Amino acid sequence: MSGAKNCPETPRQRMIGMMYLVLTAMLALNVSSEILNGFSMIDTSLHKNIESASARNNGLYADFKALDEKNHQKVGKWLERAKLVQTKSNELYNYIENFKVKIVRMADGKEANDSAYVVQIKAKDNLDKPTQYGIEEKHGIELKTKIEQYRDFLIETNPQKVKLYQSVFSTVKTKEGKEWTVALFDMMPVSAVITLLTKYQNDIRSSEAEIVEYLKTQTDASDFRANKLEAFVIPDSRYVIRGDRFKARIVLSAVDSTKVPNYYVGGSMVPKGIYETTCTTSGPKVFSGQITFMGNDGNLVSRPFKSEYMVVDPTATMSNEDLNVVYKGIDNKFSVSVPGVAPTSISVKIEGGTAEQKAPGKFIIRTTRDGNIVIHVFALIDKTSREMGSSVYRVKLLPDPKAFIQPGENNAKAIRSGNMTPNELRNSSVIASYGNDELVKANFKVNSFTMIAKGIPPMNVNGNKMDRRFIDKLLKGDILVISQIKAEGPDRTPRDLGSIMIQL
């Protein structure tokens, strides 16, 4: 079936358009009412176009219904949309027709003819009634809204024609800044207003025909465009865990969906083309079969297929990014992966600890007990969480850190022994860390220490700051010993870090 045409204008339509433009220009020059009689010729021609378009539309709907009777499954939904187009078009067309009749009745009074043809209007040059009905009584605003709604409906139905429908059913201001309703009704003669409204009716029928033709081409009810037919297997996954079921859909490419083929695997029919089998052994698996269907010539056509998949044992890969043990009291960083499973589908559960996911496949493990913890790895497969493996990790206390003297100056390097001035000592602190060779990151807090020097009574200090009064008693060449350094780490275990010796 050929695609929708753009409904090109006929020479008659182009002539009407030119006459419409000429007479509109004459209106702008305030020509006499006799000239306005020329609108009757345009209006009459527009009505003839409408009659032709209506007949064409009726033929399109008849063809549509005939296609639906042959293949309702394929055509039905498009026919329903076409009926909606017909309903929307008739509603706006009839609304405009009634709009025209109301204006003619106001202008001609008892002599009015309800057919609303310009040629039959008596008061063609009346300027007041269109203004009264369209602007003062605000019916023009209602008409504008209905045109915009119809335009949006057409665009929604066929988005490929956005610019066309926006142009044909435009309700924007004129170049001079006049509102659409003012330009159409304010001090405009009845003959001109009626002709313009007839033009909108003609546009409705033309757009209706184009939309229905477009919907008709979407059905493809009478076409079979495929020139090559192939059988394909679409598995849910090519990796299957032993004990689970392998599932795949067998399809025929480019076949009419209303002609249902038969599917066979190993000589057995597969209902609806969904092949499913239980996987009891690991390793690569191969299966094959054929699809049979009735061709357009009435003969049976067969298309073979072949596919493979891999069955793997349940497995999971875990690695402690820092060490091969789990330390109590700190964040232990783990990377977890499962072959054939996306990192976003992996989760863990801990016996004796907690897990916090920081990124796909990345977890922070924290222990809540001594001894051992067990990490279980789960994968989300076919919307079901399945355990893929587990590992036991030994829980250890963090190793003791080393004690350092941290000078108070910014970025000064911490030292364990050496020479310092009294002023440097006054602003120093005792810290505990693993130094530059740390394997894991942990923060320790120094709680207390003892300051010892020859000839001065020892001083016990709480916290980690040097006692200035004690340092003021020291002389150059004296040796200061920092001993009994007590610290505590994130595991809350007390640590005795020995001594530090400094010479002034």
Residue pairs with C-beta under 8 A, 6 or more apart in sequence:
1 216
1 217
1 219
1 220
1 221
1 222
1 223
2 217
3 217
4 210
4 213
4 214
4 216
4 217
5 210
5 213
6 210
7 206
7 209
7 210
9 17
12 45
12 49
13 49
15 45
16 42
16 45
16 46
16 49
19 38
19 41
19 42
20 42
20 195
20 199
23 35
23 36
23 38
23 39
23 42
23 192
24 192
26 35
26 38
27 36
27 188
27 189
27 192
33 124
33 125
33 189
36 124
36 125
36 189
36 191
36 192
37 124
37 191
39 118
39 124
39 191
39 192
39 194
39 195
40 117
40 118
40 119
40 121
40 124
40 191
42 118
42 195
43 117
43 118
43 119
43 191
43 194
43 195
43 198
44 117
44 118
44 119
46 195
46 198
46 199
46 201
46 202
47 117
47 198
49 202
49 205
49 206
50 198
50 201
50 202
50 205
53 202
53 205
53 206
53 208
53 209
54 205
56 209
57 86
57 205
57 208
57 209
57 212
60 82
60 209
60 212
60 213
60 216
61 82
61 86
61 212
63 216
64 75
64 78
64 79
64 82
64 212
64 215
64 216
65 79
67 75
67 79
67 216
67 219
67 221
67 222
68 75
68 76
68 79
70 221
71 219
71 221
71 258
73 258
74 219
74 220
74 221
74 257
74 258
75 219
75 221
78 215
78 216
78 218
78 219
81 157
81 215
82 211
82 212
82 215
82 216
85 157
85 208
85 211
85 212
85 215
86 208
86 212
88 150
88 153
89 150
89 204
89 205
89 207
89 208
92 146
92 147
92 150
92 204
93 201
93 204
93 205
95 143
95 146
96 143
96 197
96 200
96 201
96 204
97 116
97 201
99 139
99 143
99 197
100 116
100 194
100 197
100 198
101 112
101 114
101 116
102 133
102 139
103 129
103 130
103 133
103 134
103 190
103 193
103 194
104 112
104 113
104 114
104 116
104 121
104 190
104 194
105 112
105 114
106 129
106 132
106 133
107 121
107 122
107 123
107 126
107 129
107 190
108 121
108 122
108 123
111 122
112 122
113 120
113 121
116 194
118 124
118 191
118 194
118 195
118 198
121 190
121 191
121 194
123 129
123 190
124 189
124 190
124 191
125 189
125 190
125 191
126 189
126 190
127 187
127 188
127 189
129 190
130 185
130 188
130 189
130 190
130 193
131 185
131 186
131 187
131 188
133 139
133 140
133 185
134 140
134 143
134 181
134 184
134 185
134 186
134 193
135 181
135 182
135 185
135 186
140 181
140 184
140 185
141 181
143 181
144 171
144 180
144 181
147 169
147 171
147 200
148 169
148 171
150 169
150 204
151 165
151 166
151 168
151 169
154 161
154 165
154 169
154 207
154 211
155 161
155 162
155 165
155 166
157 211
157 214
157 215
158 210
158 211
158 214
160 214
161 210
165 207
168 203
168 207
169 200
169 203
169 207
170 180
171 180
172 180
173 179
173 180
174 180
174 183
178 186
184 193
184 196
185 193
224 256
224 296
225 254
226 253
226 254
226 255
228 254
229 252
229 253
229 254
229 255
229 301
229 303
230 252
230 253
230 254
230 303
231 250
231 251
231 252
231 253
231 290
231 291
231 303
231 304
231 305
232 250
232 251
232 252
232 253
232 305
233 248
233 249
233 250
233 251
233 275
233 305
233 306
233 307
234 248
234 249
234 250
234 251
235 246
235 247
235 248
235 249
235 307
235 309
236 247
236 248
236 382
237 309
237 340
237 381
237 382
238 308
238 309
238 310
238 340
239 309
239 310
239 311
239 312
239 339
239 340
239 341
240 246
240 279
240 309
240 310
240 311
240 312
241 279
241 311
241 312
241 313
241 314
241 381
241 386
241 388
242 279
242 280
242 281
242 282
242 311
242 312
242 313
242 314
243 278
243 279
243 280
243 314
244 278
244 279
244 381
244 386
245 276
245 277
245 278
245 279
246 276
246 277
246 278
246 279
246 285
246 309
246 311
247 274
247 275
247 276
247 382
248 274
248 275
248 276
248 307
248 309
249 273
249 274
249 275
250 263
250 265
250 270
250 273
250 274
250 275
250 289
250 291
250 305
251 273
252 261
252 291
252 293
252 303
255 261
255 293
259 293
259 294
260 293
261 273
261 291
261 292
261 293
262 269
262 291
262 292
262 293
263 269
263 270
263 271
263 272
263 273
263 275
263 289
263 291
264 270
264 289
264 290
264 291
264 292
265 275
265 287
265 288
265 289
266 287
266 288
266 289
267 289
270 289
273 291
275 287
275 289
277 287
279 285
279 311
281 311
282 311
282 312
282 313
283 310
283 311
284 308
284 309
284 310
284 311
285 308
285 309
285 310
285 311
286 306
286 307
286 308
287 306
287 307
287 308
288 304
288 305
288 306
288 307
289 304
289 305
290 302
290 303
290 304
290 305
291 302
291 303
291 305
292 300
292 301
292 302
292 303
293 300
293 301
294 300
294 301
295 301
310 340
312 339
312 340
314 386
314 387
314 388
314 389
315 338
315 339
315 388
315 389
316 336
316 337
316 338
316 377
316 379
316 388
316 389
316 390
317 336
317 337
317 338
317 339
318 334
318 335
318 336
318 375
318 377
318 389
318 391
319 334
319 335
320 326
320 332
320 333
320 334
320 393
321 333
321 334
321 335
322 332
322 333
322 439
322 440
323 439
323 440
325 393
325 394
325 395
325 396
326 332
326 353
326 365
326 367
326 373
326 393
326 394
326 395
326 396
327 367
327 395
327 396
327 397
327 398
327 440
327 442
327 491
328 367
328 370
328 395
328 396
328 397
328 398
328 491
329 367
329 398
329 442
329 489
329 490
329 491
329 492
329 493
330 366
330 398
330 440
330 441
330 442
330 490
330 491
331 364
331 365
331 366
332 364
332 365
332 366
332 367
333 362
333 363
333 364
333 365
334 348
334 362
334 363
334 364
334 365
334 375
335 361
335 362
335 363
336 346
336 348
336 361
336 362
336 363
336 377
337 343
337 346
337 361
338 346
338 377
338 379
338 388
341 379
341 380
341 381
341 388
342 360
343 360
343 361
344 360
345 379
345 380
345 381
346 360
346 361
346 377
346 378
346 379
346 380
347 357
347 377
347 378
347 379
347 380
347 385
348 355
348 363
348 365
348 375
348 376
348 377
348 378
349 355
349 375
349 376
349 378
350 365
350 373
350 374
350 375
350 376
351 373
351 374
351 375
351 376
352 367
352 368
352 369
352 371
352 372
352 373
352 374
352 395
353 365
353 366
353 367
353 368
353 369
353 373
353 375
354 365
354 366
354 368
355 363
355 364
355 365
355 366
355 375
356 363
356 364
356 366
357 363
358 364
365 373
365 375
367 373
367 395
369 395
370 395
371 394
371 395
372 392
372 393
372 394
372 395
373 392
373 393
373 395
374 390
374 391
374 392
374 393
375 390
375 391
375 393
376 387
376 389
376 390
377 387
377 388
377 389
377 390
378 385
378 386
378 387
378 388
379 385
379 386
379 388
380 386
397 491
397 493
398 440
398 442
398 489
398 490
398 491
398 493
399 434
400 495
400 497
401 432
401 433
401 434
401 435
401 442
401 444
401 487
401 489
401 495
401 497
402 416
402 432
402 433
402 434
402 435
402 497
403 416
403 430
403 431
403 432
403 446
403 449
403 482
403 485
403 487
403 497
403 498
403 499
403 500
404 414
404 415
404 416
404 430
404 431
404 432
404 433
404 435
404 500
405 414
405 415
405 416
405 420
405 425
405 428
405 429
405 430
405 431
405 482
405 500
405 502
406 412
406 414
406 428
406 429
406 430
406 431
407 413
407 414
407 415
407 420
407 424
407 427
407 428
408 424
408 426
408 427
408 428
408 429
409 424
409 427
414 431
414 433
416 500
417 500
417 501
417 502
418 502
418 503
419 502
419 503
419 504
420 428
420 502
420 503
420 504
421 504
422 471
422 472
422 474
422 504
425 466
425 471
425 474
425 480
425 502
425 504
426 466
426 468
426 471
427 466
428 466
429 446
429 464
429 465
429 466
430 446
430 449
430 464
430 466
430 482
430 485
430 500
431 444
431 446
431 464
432 444
432 445
432 446
432 485
432 487
432 495
432 497
433 444
434 440
434 442
442 489
442 490
443 489
443 490
444 487
444 488
444 489
444 490
444 495
445 464
445 487
445 488
445 489
446 463
446 464
446 485
446 486
446 487
447 462
447 463
447 464
447 486
447 487
447 488
448 460
448 461
448 462
448 463
448 484
448 485
448 486
449 460
449 461
449 464
449 482
449 483
449 484
449 485
449 486
450 458
450 459
450 460
450 461
450 482
450 483
450 484
451 458
451 459
451 461
451 466
451 467
451 470
451 480
451 481
451 482
452 458
452 480
452 481
452 482
452 483
453 470
453 473
453 474
453 478
453 479
453 480
453 481
454 478
454 479
456 470
456 473
456 474
459 467
459 470
460 484
461 467
471 480
474 480
474 504
475 504
476 504
477 503
477 504
478 503
478 504
479 501
479 502
479 503
479 504
480 501
480 502
480 503
480 504
481 499
481 500
481 501
481 502
482 499
482 500
482 501
482 502
483 498
483 499
483 500
484 496
484 499
485 496
485 497
485 498
485 499
485 500
486 494
486 495
486 496
486 497
487 494
487 495
487 497
488 494
488 495
489 495
